[in-house]
Amino acid sequence: PNGMSLFEGKNAQSIEHLGLISTTLQDALLQSVSAHPGEPEIISVFPAWPKKWDASFQLLARGGFLVTAAARNGEIEFVEIKSRRGETCRLRNPWAASCLITEIGGPAQEQSGDILRFDTQPEGLYRVVPKDIPMPERRRVSVTQTTSPAPYQFTLPNRKTVGGVLGRHRAKLPS
């Protein structure tokens, strides 16, 4: 019932598998690695995410950066970076076009090339968008609490339909 290991029996949800799933999910959405040992890390958004899947995330990256990004209809809409320590940020350009880097409440700078590099201030918030694309509207996602598991189903490219259930029955949540 607690999702810990049943040693490959009864749904086989061990903590090791769950950890691997979360690591794989984060690596598909955000990577922060250096090109060569000893060099600074470069942030990459959606490096292994399927183009057909819409997604948005907020994840920590090396160097003290909190990265928020969204992709819809196969296109990355924006990247927002909060610098927690004021380090130089290096971002792999997700659009292969000129970009505007704007410190929220400050001036914008235009950069192009494979790697976008800009200095940050501690607790500074920076938005990166393609130069010729208007800023997307801010969207809010609200979470609805439930006491029952959530079923899902989707069709794979090979036309096989798969599905499952996330969660387990719980006692009624307090209001």
Secondary structure per residue as TSV (DSSP state, phi and psi in degrees):
chain	resnum	aa	ss	phi	psi
A	1	P	-	360.0	-25.8
A	2	N	-	-91.8	2.2
A	3	G	S	80.5	1.9
A	4	M	-	-78.1	177.1
A	5	S	-	-63.4	133.0
A	6	L	-	-113.9	21.5
A	7	F	T	51.5	56.7
A	8	E	T	71.6	13.2
A	9	G	-	-106.2	175.3
A	10	K	T	30.9	78.2
A	11	N	T	76.2	-12.6
A	12	A	-	49.4	47.3
A	13	Q	-	-101.5	86.2
A	14	S	-	-96.0	161.8
A	15	I	H	-62.7	-32.1
A	16	E	H	-63.9	-44.2
A	17	H	H	-65.0	-41.9
A	18	L	H	-63.8	-38.9
A	19	G	H	-64.4	-40.9
A	20	L	H	-65.7	-39.0
A	21	I	H	-63.6	-45.2
A	22	S	H	-67.6	-36.2
A	23	T	H	-65.4	-43.2
A	24	T	H	-63.7	-41.4
A	25	L	H	-62.3	-46.6
A	26	Q	H	-64.0	-41.6
A	27	D	H	-64.3	-29.0
A	28	A	H	-73.6	-32.6
A	29	L	H	-87.9	-39.9
A	30	L	E	-149.3	131.8
A	31	Q	E	-128.2	147.5
A	32	S	E	-142.6	86.0
A	33	V	E	-134.2	158.7
A	34	S	E	-90.4	153.1
A	35	A	S	-67.5	-35.5
A	36	H	S	-140.5	151.9
A	37	P	T	-54.5	137.6
A	38	G	T	85.1	-7.8
A	39	E	S	-92.5	160.8
A	40	P	-	-66.8	152.9
A	41	E	E	-73.2	149.8
A	42	I	E	-118.9	128.3
A	43	I	E	-83.5	132.1
A	44	S	E	-124.5	128.5
A	45	V	E	-103.3	139.1
A	46	F	S	51.9	42.6
A	47	P	T	-69.1	-24.8
A	48	A	T	-133.7	25.6
A	49	W	-	-90.1	134.5
A	50	P	-	-60.0	131.4
A	51	K	T	-58.6	-31.3
A	52	K	T	-78.5	-10.1
A	53	W	S	-98.2	123.8
A	54	D	-	-75.1	145.5
A	55	A	E	-162.0	156.8
A	56	S	E	-144.2	152.9
A	57	F	E	-153.8	164.7
A	58	Q	E	-139.5	111.5
A	59	L	E	-136.8	155.4
A	60	L	E	-83.6	141.3
A	61	A	E	-120.8	158.5
A	62	R	T	-59.6	150.9
A	63	G	T	93.4	4.0
A	64	G	T	81.4	35.6
A	65	F	E	-112.3	134.6
A	66	L	E	-103.5	114.9
A	67	V	E	-107.0	129.4
A	68	T	E	-120.1	133.3
A	69	A	E	-151.2	159.9
A	70	A	E	-140.9	143.0
A	71	A	E	-130.2	135.9
A	72	R	E	-143.6	136.8
A	73	N	T	53.3	39.0
A	74	G	T	80.2	3.2
A	75	E	E	-121.6	138.2
A	76	I	E	-77.8	125.2
A	77	E	E	-81.9	-45.6
A	78	F	E	-163.0	165.9
A	79	V	E	-133.0	130.7
A	80	E	E	-122.4	132.9
A	81	I	E	-128.2	124.6
A	82	K	E	-102.9	122.7
A	83	S	E	-89.4	118.5
A	84	R	S	-86.4	-25.6
A	85	R	S	-120.6	-6.9
A	86	G	-	82.0	27.4
A	87	E	-	-80.8	167.2
A	88	T	-	-73.5	130.9
A	89	C	E	-97.7	135.3
A	90	R	E	-123.0	118.6
A	91	L	E	-124.3	126.5
A	92	R	E	-67.0	126.0
A	93	N	-	-63.1	113.4
A	94	P	S	-79.8	-3.6
A	95	W	S	-116.1	-12.1
A	96	A	S	54.9	37.0
A	97	A	S	-146.9	171.4
A	98	S	-	-62.7	142.6
A	99	C	E	-126.8	154.2
A	100	L	E	-104.9	126.3
A	101	I	E	-110.0	117.4
A	102	T	E	-121.0	125.5
A	103	E	E	-78.3	126.4
A	104	I	T	-57.2	122.1
A	105	G	T	85.6	6.7
A	106	G	S	-132.1	-171.2
A	107	P	-	-75.4	162.0
A	108	A	E	-102.8	149.6
A	109	Q	E	-128.8	142.9
A	110	E	E	-97.9	135.0
A	111	Q	E	-139.7	154.8
A	112	S	-	-140.1	174.4
A	113	G	S	111.3	176.3
A	114	D	S	-71.9	-37.5
A	115	I	E	-117.3	124.0
A	116	L	E	-93.1	128.3
A	117	R	E	-126.9	126.3
A	118	F	E	-150.1	146.2
A	119	D	-	-78.5	148.0
A	120	T	-	-126.9	163.8
A	121	Q	-	-107.6	149.8
A	122	P	T	-56.8	133.4
A	123	E	T	66.6	12.1
A	124	G	-	-75.0	146.4
A	125	L	E	-117.1	126.2
A	126	Y	E	-125.4	137.9
A	127	R	E	-117.0	133.9
A	128	V	E	-120.5	125.7
A	129	V	E	-140.8	157.4
A	130	P	E	-62.0	146.0
A	131	K	T	-59.5	-44.0
A	132	D	T	-96.1	13.4
A	133	I	S	-112.0	132.7
A	134	P	-	-66.1	153.0
A	135	M	-	-61.5	135.0
A	136	P	-	-71.2	154.8
A	137	E	-	-70.5	145.3
A	138	R	-	-72.7	134.8
A	139	R	-	-120.3	147.6
A	140	R	-	-114.5	140.3
A	141	V	-	-112.7	128.8
A	142	S	-	-109.9	144.7
A	143	V	-	-103.9	132.1
A	144	T	-	-103.2	123.9
A	145	Q	-	-75.4	146.2
A	146	T	-	-141.7	158.0
A	147	T	S	-106.7	1.9
A	148	S	S	-124.2	156.8
A	149	P	-	-62.0	154.9
A	150	A	E	-107.1	112.8
A	151	P	E	-78.6	151.3
A	152	Y	E	-141.4	158.4
A	153	Q	E	-158.4	138.1
A	154	F	E	-152.5	162.8
A	155	T	E	-104.8	129.3
A	156	L	-	-78.7	163.9
A	157	P	T	-56.5	-26.8
A	158	N	T	-84.0	11.7
A	159	R	S	72.2	8.9
A	160	K	-	-83.0	132.9
A	161	T	E	-94.4	128.8
A	162	V	E	-125.7	161.3
A	163	G	E	-170.3	-178.8
A	164	G	E	-178.5	-165.7
A	165	V	E	-134.7	132.3
A	166	L	E	-103.7	132.8
A	167	G	S	95.6	-176.5
A	168	R	-	-145.4	163.0
A	169	H	-	-62.9	138.5
A	170	R	-	-130.4	163.2
A	171	A	-	-67.3	157.7
A	172	K	-	-56.8	132.6
A	173	L	-	-78.2	144.4
A	174	P	-	-67.2	149.9
A	175	S	-	-78.5	360.0
